């Protein structure tokens, strides 16, 4: 075969493979069972969607982190719940996260479908509630798909679902809880200089992306209520407690974080009827406290049901943080309790508060479950 014919053969083969790849992308199932898009919710039930990162990615997802691998929820995965999973169990009759399902496509498949105008799917593939678009590793670029974030955009996928049932979402809520993966990489910078220019760039970028997300959501559904959750202080996480043991680093980190959360708060203050801010850091400080004057760990414990919970790390429910440095069961239960309270206070939503007794009963019941045999 002449070099010219061989080159033509290769070019034709590439075209055939490209066409085949696009065909697969457009036709492959995304895992959602027939009828996965639910009918209109019962009267009074409020649909709630989540945009975010691993702080909101459900722990019972066995697709992203399969058994035998690095499971979400840690070694006690089957009895450790994310805050979204707590809400579904305690207030699923009032707040609807959608059905639990295996749904999604590889990013290239969802991207190709979007190019030709087909309904986009969630990406990456995961087991989670239909309206939970949060995924581990997500950053502010993944809200709208800015730059390399185009692979895992969250807001466009949510808008596609809202478009399917516009009347349903007129009474909807969206929680935006993101930014930690952009922000926490700069802990050492914060400790040295809370006004460092690279910190300002991160704040400005995430604020821009959150604003763009809200504008897109309200362009499609003007009455949707949006709750922006601020970031917590990773410098106080158990995994970091051997660092920053001096008189200046912890206050510097707190000052830098306050600037970031103030920028998020101002977004809400510009439209208080439709947008609210939940100060996650103030919430954490109220419950667990802060370091001592020389940076030494000096955190409080919390009694809930039969458990005394300390601001320590481990997969047992007596720790605030799991071994992988994500929130443990009790942290998530108390956080869900406060999210309900904030939605009631900010928007007057008819949600039943989660009492301390109810939270304690839930934690005791979950903690008492036997761990399934491996």
TAQUI-V184528 format. One record per residue. N is the residue number from 0. OMEGA is omega as a letter, one per 20 degrees, with the letter a starting at -180 (NA if undefined). BURIAL is 1 if it has 16 or more other ideal C-beta (glycine too) atoms within 10 Angstrom, else 0. D_CENTER is the distance of its C-alpha to the mean C-alpha in Angstrom with 1 decimal. Layout:
# TAQUI-V184528
<<N & OMEGA & BURIAL & D_CENTER> <N & OMEGA & BURIAL & D_CENTER>>
This chain:
# TAQUI-V184528
<<0 & a & 0 & 56.2> <1 & r & 0 & 56.5> <2 & a & 0 & 53.7> <3 & r & 0 & 53.3> <4 & r & 0 & 52.9> <5 & r & 0 & 50.6> <6 & r & 0 & 48.3> <7 & r & 0 & 48.4> <8 & r & 0 & 47.6> <9 & r & 0 & 44.5> <10 & r & 0 & 43.4> <11 & r & 0 & 43.9> <12 & r & 0 & 41.9> <13 & r & 0 & 39.0> <14 & a & 0 & 39.1> <15 & r & 0 & 39.3> <16 & r & 0 & 36.3> <17 & r & 0 & 34.2> <18 & r & 0 & 35.3> <19 & r & 0 & 34.5> <20 & r & 0 & 31.0> <21 & r & 1 & 30.3> <22 & r & 0 & 31.9> <23 & a & 0 & 29.6> <24 & a & 1 & 26.6> <25 & a & 0 & 27.8> <26 & a & 0 & 29.0> <27 & r & 0 & 27.0> <28 & r & 0 & 25.1> <29 & r & 1 & 21.3> <30 & a & 1 & 21.5> <31 & r & 1 & 21.0> <32 & r & 0 & 23.9> <33 & r & 0 & 26.3> <34 & a & 0 & 25.4> <35 & r & 0 & 21.6> <36 & a & 0 & 21.2> <37 & r & 0 & 22.1> <38 & r & 0 & 25.0> <39 & a & 0 & 24.7> <40 & r & 1 & 23.2> <41 & a & 0 & 25.8> <42 & r & 0 & 26.9> <43 & r & 0 & 24.8> <44 & a & 0 & 21.6> <45 & r & 1 & 18.8> <46 & a & 1 & 16.3> <47 & r & 1 & 12.7> <48 & a & 1 & 10.0> <49 & r & 1 & 6.3> <50 & a & 1 & 5.5> <51 & a & 1 & 3.1> <52 & a & 1 & 3.8> <53 & r & 1 & 5.4> <54 & a & 1 & 4.8> <55 & r & 1 & 3.1> <56 & a & 1 & 5.3> <57 & a & 1 & 8.5> <58 & a & 1 & 11.3> <59 & r & 1 & 14.0> <60 & r & 1 & 13.3> <61 & r & 0 & 16.7> <62 & a & 0 & 16.7> <63 & r & 1 & 14.4> <64 & a & 1 & 15.9> <65 & r & 0 & 19.2> <66 & a & 0 & 21.4> <67 & r & 0 & 23.6> <68 & a & 0 & 21.0> <69 & a & 0 & 18.2> <70 & r & 1 & 16.5> <71 & a & 1 & 13.1> <72 & r & 1 & 14.1> <73 & a & 1 & 17.2> <74 & r & 0 & 20.8> <75 & a & 1 & 20.5> <76 & a & 1 & 17.7> <77 & r & 0 & 19.5> <78 & r & 1 & 19.5> <79 & a & 1 & 16.2> <80 & r & 1 & 13.4> <81 & a & 1 & 9.7> <82 & r & 1 & 9.5> <83 & r & 1 & 8.9> <84 & r & 1 & 11.8> <85 & r & 1 & 13.8> <86 & a & 1 & 13.6> <87 & a & 1 & 14.8> <88 & a & 0 & 17.6> <89 & a & 1 & 18.7> <90 & r & 1 & 18.4> <91 & r & 0 & 18.1> <92 & a & 0 & 21.4> <93 & r & 1 & 20.2> <94 & a & 1 & 16.6> <95 & r & 1 & 16.1> <96 & a & 1 & 12.9> <97 & a & 1 & 15.5> <98 & r & 0 & 17.2> <99 & a & 1 & 15.9> <100 & r & 1 & 17.0> <101 & a & 1 & 17.4> <102 & r & 1 & 16.7> <103 & r & 1 & 16.5> <104 & r & 1 & 18.7> <105 & a & 1 & 19.2> <106 & a & 1 & 18.3> <107 & r & 0 & 22.1> <108 & r & 1 & 22.8> <109 & r & 1 & 20.3> <110 & r & 1 & 21.5> <111 & r & 1 & 25.1> <112 & a & 1 & 24.7> <113 & a & 1 & 23.3> <114 & a & 0 & 26.3> <115 & r & 0 & 28.7> <116 & r & 0 & 27.1> <117 & a & 0 & 25.8> <118 & r & 0 & 22.7> <119 & r & 1 & 19.7> <120 & r & 1 & 17.5> <121 & r & 1 & 14.0> <122 & j & 1 & 13.8> <123 & r & 1 & 13.5> <124 & r & 1 & 15.1> <125 & r & 1 & 13.3> <126 & a & 1 & 14.0> <127 & r & 1 & 11.5> <128 & a & 1 & 12.0> <129 & a & 1 & 13.4> <130 & r & 1 & 11.3> <131 & a & 1 & 7.8> <132 & r & 1 & 7.4> <133 & r & 1 & 4.1> <134 & a & 1 & 6.3> <135 & r & 1 & 7.7> <136 & a & 0 & 9.6> <137 & r & 1 & 8.2> <138 & a & 1 & 9.9> <139 & r & 1 & 11.2> <140 & a & 1 & 13.7> <141 & r & 1 & 11.4> <142 & a & 1 & 10.9> <143 & a & 1 & 14.6> <144 & a & 1 & 15.6> <145 & r & 1 & 17.7> <146 & r & 0 & 20.0> <147 & r & 0 & 18.8> <148 & a & 1 & 15.4> <149 & a & 0 & 17.5> <150 & a & 1 & 16.8> <151 & a & 1 & 13.2> <152 & a & 1 & 13.0> <153 & a & 1 & 10.5> <154 & r & 1 & 12.6> <155 & r & 1 & 15.8> <156 & r & 1 & 14.7> <157 & a & 1 & 13.6> <158 & r & 1 & 16.9> <159 & r & 1 & 18.8> <160 & r & 1 & 17.8> <161 & a & 1 & 18.6> <162 & r & 0 & 21.9> <163 & a & 0 & 22.8> <164 & a & 1 & 22.9> <165 & a & 0 & 23.3> <166 & a & 0 & 25.0> <167 & a & 1 & 22.4> <168 & r & 1 & 19.7> <169 & r & 0 & 22.2> <170 & a & 1 & 21.1> <171 & r & 1 & 17.3> <172 & r & 1 & 14.4> <173 & r & 1 & 11.2> <174 & r & 1 & 8.5> <175 & a & 1 & 7.4> <176 & a & 1 & 5.4> <177 & r & 1 & 6.3> <178 & a & 1 & 9.7> <179 & a & 1 & 10.0> <180 & r & 1 & 11.1> <181 & a & 1 & 13.5> <182 & a & 1 & 14.8> <183 & r & 1 & 15.3> <184 & a & 0 & 17.7> <185 & a & 1 & 20.1> <186 & a & 1 & 20.6> <187 & r & 0 & 24.2> <188 & r & 1 & 24.8> <189 & a & 1 & 23.5> <190 & a & 1 & 25.8> <191 & a & 0 & 28.7> <192 & a & 0 & 28.3> <193 & r & 1 & 25.7> <194 & a & 0 & 27.0> <195 & a & 0 & 26.9> <196 & a & 0 & 26.7> <197 & r & 0 & 23.9> <198 & r & 1 & 21.7> <199 & r & 0 & 22.7> <200 & r & 0 & 21.9> <201 & r & 1 & 18.3> <202 & a & 1 & 18.1> <203 & a & 0 & 20.0> <204 & a & 1 & 18.1> <205 & r & 1 & 14.6> <206 & r & 1 & 16.4> <207 & a & 0 & 18.1> <208 & r & 1 & 15.2> <209 & r & 1 & 13.5> <210 & r & 0 & 17.1> <211 & a & 0 & 17.6> <212 & a & 1 & 14.6> <213 & r & 1 & 15.9> <214 & a & 0 & 19.4> <215 & r & 1 & 18.7> <216 & a & 1 & 17.1> <217 & r & 1 & 20.0> <218 & r & 0 & 22.5> <219 & a & 1 & 21.7> <220 & a & 1 & 21.1> <221 & a & 0 & 22.7> <222 & a & 0 & 22.1> <223 & r & 1 & 18.4> <224 & a & 1 & 17.1> <225 & r & 1 & 14.0> <226 & r & 1 & 12.4> <227 & r & 1 & 11.2> <228 & r & 1 & 9.9> <229 & a & 1 & 11.7> <230 & r & 1 & 11.5> <231 & a & 1 & 13.3> <232 & r & 1 & 16.3> <233 & r & 1 & 15.9> <234 & r & 1 & 19.7> <235 & r & 1 & 20.1> <236 & r & 1 & 18.1> <237 & a & 1 & 20.7> <238 & a & 0 & 20.5> <239 & a & 1 & 21.7> <240 & r & 1 & 24.3> <241 & r & 0 & 27.2> <242 & r & 0 & 26.6> <243 & r & 1 & 27.3> <244 & r & 0 & 30.1> <245 & a & 0 & 32.1> <246 & a & 0 & 32.7> <247 & a & 0 & 31.1> <248 & a & 1 & 27.9> <249 & r & 1 & 25.8> <250 & r & 1 & 26.9> <251 & r & 1 & 26.3> <252 & r & 1 & 22.7> <253 & r & 1 & 22.3> <254 & r & 0 & 24.1> <255 & a & 1 & 22.0> <256 & r & 1 & 18.7> <257 & r & 1 & 20.4> <258 & r & 0 & 21.3> <259 & a & 1 & 17.7> <260 & r & 1 & 16.6> <261 & r & 0 & 19.8> <262 & r & 1 & 19.1> <263 & a & 1 & 15.9> <264 & a & 1 & 18.1> <265 & r & 0 & 20.8> <266 & a & 1 & 18.8> <267 & a & 1 & 18.6> <268 & r & 0 & 22.2> <269 & a & 0 & 23.4> <270 & a & 0 & 22.6> <271 & r & 0 & 22.4> <272 & a & 0 & 23.2> <273 & a & 1 & 20.2> <274 & r & 1 & 17.6> <275 & r & 1 & 16.9> <276 & r & 1 & 15.4> <277 & a & 1 & 14.1> <278 & a & 1 & 15.4> <279 & a & 1 & 13.3> <280 & r & 1 & 15.8> <281 & r & 0 & 18.7> <282 & a & 1 & 17.3> <283 & r & 1 & 17.1> <284 & r & 1 & 20.6> <285 & a & 0 & 22.1> <286 & a & 1 & 21.2> <287 & r & 1 & 21.7> <288 & a & 0 & 23.8> <289 & r & 1 & 24.3> <290 & r & 1 & 26.6> <291 & a & 0 & 30.3> <292 & r & 0 & 32.5> <293 & r & 0 & 32.9> <294 & a & 1 & 29.3> <295 & r & 0 & 30.0> <296 & a & 1 & 27.5> <297 & a & 0 & 28.4> <298 & a & 1 & 25.6> <299 & r & 0 & 26.0> <300 & a & 0 & 25.7> <301 & r & 1 & 24.6> <302 & r & 0 & 26.5> <303 & a & 1 & 24.8> <304 & a & 1 & 27.1> <305 & a & 0 & 28.9> <306 & r & 1 & 26.4> <307 & a & 0 & 26.8> <308 & r & 1 & 23.5> <309 & a & 1 & 23.8> <310 & a & 1 & 21.5> <311 & a & 1 & 22.0> <312 & r & 1 & 20.5> <313 & a & 1 & 21.1> <314 & r & 1 & 20.0> <315 & a & 1 & 22.3> <316 & r & 1 & 20.9> <317 & r & 1 & 23.1> <318 & r & 1 & 20.8> <319 & a & 1 & 17.8> <320 & r & 1 & 16.3> <321 & r & 1 & 16.5> <322 & r & 1 & 18.7> <323 & r & 1 & 15.9> <324 & r & 0 & 14.7> <325 & a & 1 & 11.6> <326 & r & 1 & 11.9> <327 & a & 1 & 14.7> <328 & a & 1 & 15.7> <329 & r & 1 & 17.4> <330 & a & 1 & 14.8> <331 & r & 1 & 12.3> <332 & r & 1 & 15.2> <333 & r & 1 & 16.3> <334 & r & 1 & 13.0> <335 & r & 1 & 12.9> <336 & a & 1 & 16.5> <337 & r & 1 & 16.0> <338 & r & 1 & 13.5> <339 & a & 1 & 16.3> <340 & a & 0 & 18.8> <341 & r & 1 & 17.2> <342 & r & 1 & 17.0> <343 & a & 0 & 20.6> <344 & a & 0 & 21.8> <345 & a & 1 & 20.4> <346 & a & 1 & 21.1> <347 & a & 0 & 23.5> <348 & a & 1 & 21.6> <349 & a & 0 & 23.7> <350 & r & 1 & 21.4> <351 & r & 0 & 23.0> <352 & r & 0 & 22.0> <353 & a & 1 & 21.0> <354 & r & 0 & 24.0> <355 & r & 0 & 24.3> <356 & r & 0 & 26.6> <357 & r & 0 & 24.2> <358 & a & 1 & 21.5> <359 & r & 1 & 24.2> <360 & a & 0 & 25.5> <361 & a & 1 & 22.2> <362 & r & 1 & 21.7> <363 & a & 0 & 25.4> <364 & a & 0 & 25.3> <365 & a & 1 & 22.4> <366 & a & 1 & 23.7> <367 & a & 0 & 27.2> <368 & r & 0 & 26.3> <369 & r & 0 & 28.1> <370 & r & 0 & 26.2> <371 & r & 0 & 27.1> <372 & a & 0 & 29.6> <373 & NA & 0 & 28.4>>
